[in-house]
Amino acid sequence: MLYRLKNSIIWADILSFIFGFLGVTFGILSVLALEPFWSVYANIRDDQSFALTATTICCDSLSVLSAMVAYYLGLKLYNRTKNETRNDKPEVLKCERYSFYCDFWSFIFGIIGLIFGIISFVTLFPTFFNEYTSWWATITSVCFDAVSCALVGVAMNYFNKGIKLTK
């Protein structure tokens, strides 16, 4: 049972990292699509930035969802492991605790990045069109998403360290 739980946590972290990385990549492309070197026609730039921002929001949503699942499962594993008696318990508990703290903060930074991504997306609609606001919101979203992605990497590192200590 614990093996399946640990495997689920690893996969949730991997998916969160992959989708977070894709969100950062598409966010950077979205910012670049707003620049004049992308196309000489403003309407083409706006349409392509709109499509790339929509893709960024999808990837960010999946990344945040995966980070939330990893946090929930990590908390569940921590509470189960806390009640066991083992010789390596303090070190393993420390690694697991840091892992799910990193997953939690990854979730928080991912949510903030997702909110800025949605702001960027909304400001590309014809009704609320503001290229300057969209540009800054996208850059802010990319920064928060990059931190979220890095925190997932740290969480995976701590979790793998905890697994190695139990072997």
MILO-644123 format. One line per field, with one value per atom (N, C-alpha, C, O): residue in one letter; x, y, z. Coordinates in steps of 0.02 Angstrom, whole numbers, always signed. Example, Ala and Ser with C-alpha at 12.3 -4.5 7.8 and 13.67 -1.06 7.14 Angstrom:
REM residues 2
code <- A  A  A  A  S  S  S  S
xx <- +660  +615  +660  +712  +642  +684  +645  +670
yy <- -284  -225  -165  -166  -112  -53  +2  +57
zz <- +390  +390  +390  +423  +354  +357  +394  +402
This chain:
REM residues 167
code <- M  M  M  M  L  L  L  L  Y  Y  Y  Y  R  R  R  R  L  L  L  L  K  K  K  K  N  N  N  N  S  S  S  S  I  I  I  I  I  I  I  I  W  W  W  W  A  A  A  A  D  D  D  D  I  I  I  I  L  L  L  L  S  S  S  S  F  F  F  F  I  I  I  I  F  F  F  F  G  G  G  G  F  F  F  F  L  L  L  L  G  G  G  G  V  V  V  V  T  T  T  T  F  F  F  F  G  G  G  G  I  I  I  I  L  L  L  L  S  S  S  S  V  V  V  V  L  L  L  L  A  A  A  A  L  L  L  L  E  E  E  E  P  P  P  P  F  F  F  F  W  W  W  W  S  S  S  S  V  V  V  V  Y  Y  Y  Y  A  A  A  A  N  N  N  N  I  I  I  I  R  R  R  R  D  D  D  D  D  D  D  D  Q  Q  Q  Q  S  S  S  S  F  F  F  F  A  A  A  A  L  L  L  L  T  T  T  T  A  A  A  A  T  T  T  T  T  T  T  T  I  I  I  I  C  C  C  C  C  C  C  C  D  D  D  D  S  S  S  S  L  L  L  L  S  S  S  S  V  V  V  V  L  L  L  L  S  S  S  S  A  A  A  A  M  M  M  M  V  V  V  V  A  A  A  A  Y  Y  Y  Y  Y  Y  Y  Y  L  L  L  L  G  G  G  G  L  L  L  L  K  K  K  K  L  L  L  L  Y  Y  Y  Y  N  N  N  N  R  R  R  R  T  T  T  T  K  K  K  K  N  N  N  N  E  E  E  E  T  T  T  T  R  R  R  R  N  N  N  N  D  D  D  D  K  K  K  K  P  P  P  P  E  E  E  E  V  V  V  V  L  L  L  L  K  K  K  K  C  C  C  C  E  E  E  E  R  R  R  R  Y  Y  Y  Y  S  S  S  S  F  F  F  F  Y  Y  Y  Y  C  C  C  C  D  D  D  D  F  F  F  F  W  W  W  W  S  S  S  S  F  F  F  F  I  I  I  I  F  F  F  F  G  G  G  G  I  I  I  I  I  I  I  I  G  G  G  G  L  L  L  L  I  I  I  I  F  F  F  F  G  G  G  G  I  I  I  I  I  I  I  I  S  S  S  S  F  F  F  F  V  V  V  V  T  T  T  T  L  L  L  L  F  F  F  F  P  P  P  P  T  T  T  T  F  F  F  F  F  F  F  F  N  N  N  N  E  E  E  E  Y  Y  Y  Y  T  T  T  T  S  S  S  S  W  W  W  W  W  W  W  W  A  A  A  A  T  T  T  T  I  I  I  I  T  T  T  T  S  S  S  S  V  V  V  V  C  C  C  C  F  F  F  F  D  D  D  D  A  A  A  A  V  V  V  V  S  S  S  S  C  C  C  C  A  A  A  A  L  L  L  L  V  V  V  V  G  G  G  G  V  V  V  V  A  A  A  A  M  M  M  M  N  N  N  N  Y  Y  Y  Y  F  F  F  F  N  N  N  N  K  K  K  K  G  G  G  G  I  I  I  I  K  K  K  K  L  L  L  L  T  T  T  T  K  K  K  K
xx <- +41  +0  +43  +30  +95  +139  +178  +192  +194  +230  +187  +212  +123  +78  +70  +67  +66  +60  +122  +117  +181  +243  +249  +271  +229  +230  +183  +200  +125  +77  +104  +94  +139  +169  +223  +226  +264  +317  +286  +310  +235  +203  +168  +170  +137  +105  +157  +146  +214  +268  +297  +311  +306  +333  +286  +308  +221  +173  +170  +165  +174  +173  +234  +229  +292  +353  +348  +365  +325  +320  +271  +288  +211  +162  +184  +169  +218  +244  +297  +298  +341  +393  +361  +382  +310  +275  +240  +238  +210  +178  +227  +211  +285  +337  +359  +366  +369  +390  +338  +355  +275  +222  +212  +194  +222  +217  +271  +257  +331  +386  +370  +381  +344  +326  +269  +267  +223  +168  +193  +169  +242  +272  +308  +303  +345  +382  +335  +351  +276  +227  +199  +174  +204  +180  +232  +216  +292  +346  +342  +321  +364  +359  +400  +383  +454  +494  +458  +477  +406  +368  +331  +332  +298  +262  +253  +249  +250  +241  +169  +154  +123  +52  +30  +39  +2  -17  -72  -72  -119  -174  -149  -176  -99  -70  -34  -40  +4  +38  -12  -1  -65  -115  -150  -161  -167  -200  -154  -176  -91  -45  -29  -21  -23  -12  -73  -66  -132  -194  -194  -210  -177  -175  -122  -133  -63  -10  -27  -9  -61  -81  -134  -133  -180  -230  -196  -215  -145  -107  -70  -66  -43  -8  -56  -37  -116  -165  -183  -190  -191  -206  -150  -162  -88  -30  -23  -9  -33  -28  -82  -70  -142  -197  -180  -191  -153  -134  -76  -74  -30  +27  +4  +26  -41  -67  -107  -102  -147  -186  -141  -153  -88  -41  -4  +8  +15  +49  +2  +24  -62  -110  -118  -122  -120  -126  -63  -68  -5  +58  +60  +83  +36  +35  -13  +5  -71  -121  -94  -99  -66  -40  +22  +31  +63  +122  +102  +133  +51  +26  -3  +7  -37  -64  -8  -11  +44  +102  +138  +157  +146  +180  +142  +172  +77  +37  +39  +37  +43  +50  +119  +125  +170  +239  +255  +295  +223  +236  +219  +250  +170  +147  +186  +176  +229  +269  +331  +354  +356  +419  +474  +471  +523  +580  +642  +638  +700  +763  +779  +807  +760  +777  +722  +723  +675  +615  +628  +597  +669  +676  +700  +675  +749  +775  +723  +715  +687  +636  +579  +556  +557  +503  +523  +482  +586  +610  +608  +585  +631  +630  +558  +543  +514  +445  +411  +372  +425  +395  +418  +377  +483  +508  +478  +464  +470  +441  +371  +354  +329  +261  +255  +207  +301  +303  +318  +287  +367  +384  +326  +313  +291  +231  +178  +144  +170  +121  +138  +96  +202  +222  +222  +210  +236  +230  +158  +146  +112  +41  +22  -13  +46  +30  +59  +23  +123  +154  +121  +114  +101  +67  -1  -20  -38  -102  -93  -131  -43  -30  -11  -35  +32  +50  -10  -16  -54  -114  -160  -190  -165  -206  -179  -217  -113  -83  -91  -99  -88  -100  -171  -182  -219  -288  -297  -334  -264  -266  -238  -266  -182  -152  -200  -206  -233  -280  -339  -360  -367  -425  -407  -448  -347  -327  -311  -294  -315  -306  -374  -376  -429  -495  -507  -482  -545  -557  -590  -576  -632  -666  -618  -624  -570  -523  -452  -404  -445  -379  -331  -345  -276  -222  -158  -143  -120  -60  -7  +28  -2  +48  +33  +78  -30  -49  -40  -17  -58  -50  +24  +41  +67  +138  +165  +200  +148  +173  +142  +176  +78  +45  +76  +84  +92  +123  +193  +211  +232  +299  +295  +333  +249  +240  +217  +241  +172  +149  +206  +211  +248  +305  +353  +379  +364  +409  +381  +417  +317  +286  +285  +296  +271  +270  +339  +345  +390  +458  +478  +510  +458  +471  +432  +459  +370  +329  +361  +364  +385  +418  +482  +496  +520  +581  +566  +601  +512  +493  +472  +484  +441  +423  +487  +491  +537  +601  +633  +661  +630  +657  +617  +646  +551  +509  +526  +530  +536  +555  +623  +632  +669  +735  +729  +758  +692  +682  +646  +664  +596  +558  +601  +599  +641  +686  +739  +759  +762  +810  +778  +811  +715  +679  +669  +673  +657  +649  +715  +716  +770  +836  +854  +888  +832  +846  +809  +832  +752  +713  +739  +722  +780  +805  +866  +894
yy <- -60  +0  +63  +110  +64  +122  +130  +186  +73  +75  +110  +152  +93  +124  +199  +240  +216  +286  +326  +381  +297  +330  +337  +389  +285  +287  +341  +376  +348  +399  +469  +515  +478  +543  +560  +617  +511  +523  +543  +590  +507  +523  +591  +627  +608  +673  +729  +780  +719  +769  +773  +828  +716  +716  +753  +795  +738  +772  +847  +887  +865  +935  +971  +1027  +939  +968  +976  +1028  +923  +926  +980  +1021  +980  +1031  +1101  +1149  +1107  +1172  +1197  +1256  +1152  +1171  +1191  +1240  +1153  +1171  +1238  +1278  +1251  +1315  +1373  +1425  +1364  +1416  +1427  +1484  +1373  +1378  +1414  +1460  +1393  +1426  +1498  +1541  +1512  +1580  +1625  +1682  +1599  +1638  +1650  +1705  +1598  +1607  +1658  +1695  +1658  +1706  +1778  +1823  +1788  +1855  +1875  +1931  +1827  +1842  +1856  +1895  +1823  +1834  +1905  +1928  +1940  +2009  +2059  +2117  +2036  +2081  +2091  +2046  +2149  +2165  +2119  +2111  +2089  +2045  +1980  +1945  +1963  +1901  +1905  +1857  +1961  +1972  +2047  +2084  +2069  +2141  +2161  +2221  +2113  +2128  +2118  +2064  +2170  +2168  +2117  +2084  +2110  +2062  +1990  +1948  +1974  +1907  +1895  +1842  +1945  +1939  +1928  +1886  +1966  +1960  +1892  +1862  +1869  +1803  +1747  +1701  +1750  +1697  +1700  +1649  +1760  +1767  +1741  +1711  +1754  +1730  +1653  +1624  +1621  +1548  +1519  +1470  +1551  +1527  +1538  +1497  +1592  +1604  +1554  +1530  +1536  +1485  +1418  +1382  +1401  +1339  +1342  +1292  +1400  +1409  +1398  +1365  +1424  +1416  +1343  +1319  +1307  +1235  +1197  +1157  +1210  +1176  +1195  +1152  +1259  +1281  +1249  +1230  +1242  +1211  +1139  +1116  +1103  +1033  +1028  +982  +1074  +1075  +1088  +1055  +1136  +1153  +1094  +1077  +1063  +1005  +948  +916  +935  +882  +899  +854  +962  +981  +973  +954  +989  +981  +907  +890  +863  +791  +766  +727  +788  +768  +791  +754  +851  +876  +834  +814  +821  +782  +712  +688  +679  +611  +612  +566  +664  +670  +679  +651  +718  +727  +662  +646  +625  +560  +511  +476  +510  +466  +487  +444  +552  +576  +556  +533  +563  +544  +469  +447  +428  +356  +337  +296  +368  +351  +376  +346  +430  +459  +410  +412  +367  +321  +256  +215  +244  +183  +190  +245  +133  +134  +103  +44  +145  +122  +158  +210  +130  +160  +224  +271  +226  +282  +335  +380  +330  +372  +447  +481  +477  +550  +578  +629  +545  +569  +562  +607  +506  +494  +544  +573  +553  +601  +672  +710  +689  +756  +765  +816  +714  +718  +721  +760  +679  +679  +745  +771  +772  +836  +892  +931  +896  +946  +937  +985  +874  +859  +886  +919  +873  +897  +972  +1003  +1002  +1075  +1106  +1155  +1077  +1103  +1094  +1138  +1037  +1028  +1080  +1105  +1095  +1146  +1214  +1248  +1234  +1300  +1301  +1353  +1245  +1240  +1252  +1286  +1223  +1233  +1307  +1335  +1340  +1410  +1454  +1496  +1445  +1484  +1469  +1514  +1407  +1389  +1423  +1445  +1427  +1462  +1536  +1564  +1567  +1638  +1647  +1694  +1603  +1606  +1596  +1628  +1551  +1538  +1599  +1615  +1633  +1694  +1748  +1780  +1757  +1806  +1784  +1826  +1719  +1694  +1709  +1727  +1701  +1716  +1791  +1811  +1833  +1905  +1922  +1962  +1890  +1901  +1879  +1913  +1823  +1797  +1844  +1858  +1868  +1913  +1979  +2006  +2004  +2068  +2060  +2110  +2000  +1992  +1987  +1985  +1984  +1986  +2055  +2105  +2059  +2126  +2176  +2236  +2153  +2198  +2231  +2290  +2192  +2217  +2223  +2223  +2230  +2227  +2279  +2339  +2254  +2296  +2255  +2213  +2268  +2229  +2237  +2190  +2297  +2311  +2270  +2239  +2270  +2232  +2157  +2121  +2135  +2064  +2044  +1991  +2087  +2074  +2066  +2018  +2113  +2110  +2052  +2020  +2040  +1984  +1917  +1872  +1911  +1849  +1840  +1785  +1893  +1888  +1869  +1827  +1900  +1883  +1811  +1776  +1789  +1720  +1671  +1620  +1687  +1644  +1640  +1586  +1696  +1695  +1651  +1610  +1659  +1618  +1544  +1500  +1531  +1462  +1430  +1371  +1469  +1443  +1425  +1374  +1467  +1452  +1390  +1347  +1385  +1326  +1262  +1211  +1267  +1209  +1190  +1131  +1240  +1226  +1194  +1149  +1216  +1187  +1114  +1074  +1098  +1027  +986  +930  +1014  +979  +968  +914  +1017  +1010  +958  +917  +959  +910  +839  +793  +830  +763  +742  +683  +789  +773  +750  +699  +787  +767  +700  +658  +690  +628  +568  +516  +576  +521  +508  +451  +561  +553  +513  +471  +527  +490  +417  +373  +403  +334  +297  +239  +330  +298  +283  +233  +325  +313  +252  +220  +235  +178  +112  +59  +114  +52  +27  -25
zz <- +0  +0  +0  -37  +42  +44  -21  -43  -53  -116  -169  -207  -172  -221  -207  -253  -143  -124  -144  -170  -130  -149  -225  -250  -261  -334  -360  -408  -330  -351  -338  -379  -283  -267  -319  -343  -335  -385  -452  -484  -474  -538  -537  -587  -481  -476  -481  -513  -447  -451  -522  -546  -554  -622  -669  -709  -664  -707  -693  -739  -629  -611  -640  -665  -637  -664  -740  -767  -774  -847  -870  -913  -840  -860  -839  -874  -783  -763  -811  -829  -833  -881  -948  -979  -969  -1031  -1024  -1071  -965  -953  -957  -985  -929  -932  -1004  -1026  -1041  -1111  -1154  -1191  -1148  -1187  -1164  -1205  -1100  -1076  -1106  -1125  -1110  -1141  -1215  -1241  -1249  -1319  -1327  -1375  -1279  -1280  -1274  -1308  -1230  -1223  -1287  -1310  -1315  -1377  -1435  -1479  -1434  -1488  -1488  -1539  -1432  -1429  -1455  -1466  -1466  -1489  -1565  -1601  -1589  -1660  -1706  -1764  -1681  -1724  -1740  -1786  -1701  -1712  -1778  -1817  -1790  -1852  -1861  -1812  -1923  -1935  -1925  -1917  -1925  -1918  -1845  -1817  -1817  -1746  -1733  -1681  -1780  -1767  -1767  -1731  -1807  -1806  -1740  -1710  -1717  -1653  -1596  -1553  -1597  -1543  -1545  -1492  -1604  -1609  -1586  -1551  -1607  -1587  -1512  -1480  -1485  -1413  -1375  -1322  -1401  -1370  -1368  -1316  -1423  -1426  -1379  -1345  -1379  -1335  -1261  -1219  -1246  -1177  -1155  -1098  -1200  -1184  -1170  -1124  -1209  -1199  -1132  -1096  -1116  -1052  -994  -945  -999  -945  -936  -880  -991  -986  -952  -907  -973  -942  -869  -827  -853  -783  -740  -683  -767  -729  -713  -657  -762  -750  -701  -660  -704  -658  -587  -540  -578  -512  -484  -425  -526  -504  -482  -431  -521  -503  -438  -397  -428  -366  -307  -252  -317  -262  -244  -185  -295  -282  -246  -199  -269  -236  -164  -120  -150  -81  -39  +17  -65  -27  -12  +45  -63  -53  -7  +33  -13  +30  +103  +148  +115  +183  +210  +269  +167  +187  +205  +256  +164  +177  +241  +280  +251  +311  +374  +422  +373  +432  +445  +503  +392  +402  +427  +472  +399  +418  +488  +523  +509  +574  +630  +684  +619  +672  +673  +718  +624  +622  +667  +680  +689  +728  +685  +667  +669  +629  +654  +686  +638  +659  +620  +647  +556  +513  +512  +470  +557  +556  +555  +513  +598  +597  +530  +507  +499  +435  +380  +339  +380  +328  +337  +288  +398  +411  +391  +365  +404  +385  +309  +285  +272  +199  +173  +128  +201  +178  +195  +155  +253  +273  +226  +203  +212  +166  +96  +61  +77  +11  +5  -44  +55  +47  +61  +38  +99  +105  +36  +16  +2  -65  -113  -154  -108  -150  -134  -179  -70  -50  -79  -108  -71  -96  -172  -202  -203  -276  -297  -347  -260  -274  -267  -310  -214  -202  -258  -286  -274  -327  -395  -436  -405  -467  -473  -527  -418  -418  -434  -474  -404  -417  -491  -524  -516  -587  -632  -684  -613  -652  -652  -704  -596  -593  -639  -675  -639  -685  -758  -802  -770  -838  -861  -919  -817  -834  -846  -891  -806  -817  -886  -922  -903  -968  -1024  -1075  -1014  -1063  -1072  -1129  -1017  -1020  -1055  -1092  -1043  -1074  -1148  -1180  -1175  -1247  -1283  -1344  -1245  -1276  -1305  -1278  -1360  -1390  -1343  -1347  -1298  -1251  -1202  -1187  -1177  -1126  -1154  -1115  -1218  -1249  -1221  -1223  -1194  -1169  -1175  -1132  -1227  -1240  -1186  -1168  -1159  -1106  -1043  -1015  -1021  -962  -974  -930  -1033  -1050  -1048  -1023  -1073  -1075  -1004  -989  -959  -890  -852  -812  -863  -828  -850  -808  -913  -938  -909  -889  -906  -878  -803  -780  -767  -696  -688  -644  -732  -731  -743  -709  -791  -807  -747  -732  -713  -654  -599  -570  -583  -530  -551  -509  -614  -638  -636  -621  -650  -647  -575  -564  -528  -457  -437  -401  -459  -443  -471  -437  -532  -564  -527  -517  -506  -469  -401  -379  -368  -304  -312  -267  -367  -380  -387  -362  -421  -427  -360  -347  -316  -248  -209  -173  -217  -183  -205  -164  -271  -296  -267  -250  -261  -233  -161  -142  -120  -50  -45  -4  -87  -83  -102  -69  -154  -174  -121  -109  -88  -33  +24  +54  +39  +91  +72  +115  +8  -15  -8  +12  -26  -20  +52  +66  +98  +169  +196  +244  +167  +191  +164  +190  +112  +82  +118  +99
